Amino acid sequence: MKQKNIKKSEQIAQDIVELTKSLDSQQELKKTWRVINMAMQYLSSKDDYLTNEKNVLEKVKEMKDAKKEEGN
């Protein structure tokens, strides 16, 4: 991960707080919530993808190891 290109999560949270304080209408709030929520869903999806990839690779390794043990 390139740190110089990515804001730290603490800064993003602070930015959201400041943005929230600056919103004056329910309409602005709803639009902002939708966009931030979509970004959070994207972040969650990537986390799920990486977690599932790790789990699958571990399971494949377990299966290969078990098959090797059966052959011995």
C-alpha positions in Angstrom: 0.0 0.0 0.0 1.4 3.4 -1.0 1.2 5.4 2.2 1.8 8.8 0.4 -1.2 8.2 -1.8 -3.6 7.2 0.9 -5.1 9.2 3.7 -4.9 7.4 7.0 -8.3 6.1 8.3 -8.1 8.5 11.2 -7.9 11.5 8.8 -10.8 10.1 6.7 -12.9 9.8 9.9 -12.1 13.3 10.9 -12.9 14.6 7.4 -16.3 12.9 7.7 -17.0 14.6 11.0 -16.1 18.0 9.6 -18.2 17.3 6.5 -21.1 16.3 8.6 -20.8 19.5 10.6 -20.9 21.5 7.4 -24.1 20.0 6.0 -27.0 22.4 6.3 -29.9 20.4 4.9 -31.5 17.0 5.0 -31.1 16.7 1.2 -27.3 17.4 1.4 -27.1 14.9 4.3 -28.9 12.1 2.4 -26.7 12.7 -0.8 -23.6 12.6 1.3 -24.6 9.5 3.2 -25.3 7.7 0.0 -21.9 8.4 -1.4 -20.0 7.6 1.8 -22.1 4.4 2.3 -21.2 3.3 -1.3 -17.6 3.9 -0.5 -17.9 1.9 2.7 -19.6 -1.0 0.8 -16.7 -1.0 -1.6 -14.2 -1.1 1.2 -16.1 -3.9 2.8 -16.3 -5.8 -0.4 -12.6 -5.6 -0.9 -12.1 -6.8 2.7 -14.4 -9.8 2.0 -12.6 -10.6 -1.2 -9.2 -10.7 0.5 -10.5 -12.7 3.4 -12.2 -15.2 1.1 -9.1 -15.5 -1.0 -7.0 -16.2 2.1 -9.5 -18.8 3.3 -9.7 -20.5 0.0 -5.9 -20.7 -0.4 -5.6 -22.1 3.1 -8.3 -24.7 2.4 -6.5 -25.7 -0.9 -3.3 -26.1 1.0 -5.0 -28.3 3.6 -6.5 -30.5 0.9 -3.1 -30.8 -0.8 -1.4 -31.7 2.5 -4.1 -34.2 3.3 -3.7 -35.8 -0.1 0.1 -36.1 0.4 -0.4 -37.7 3.8 -2.8 -40.3 2.2 -0.1 -41.1 -0.3 2.5 -41.9 2.3 
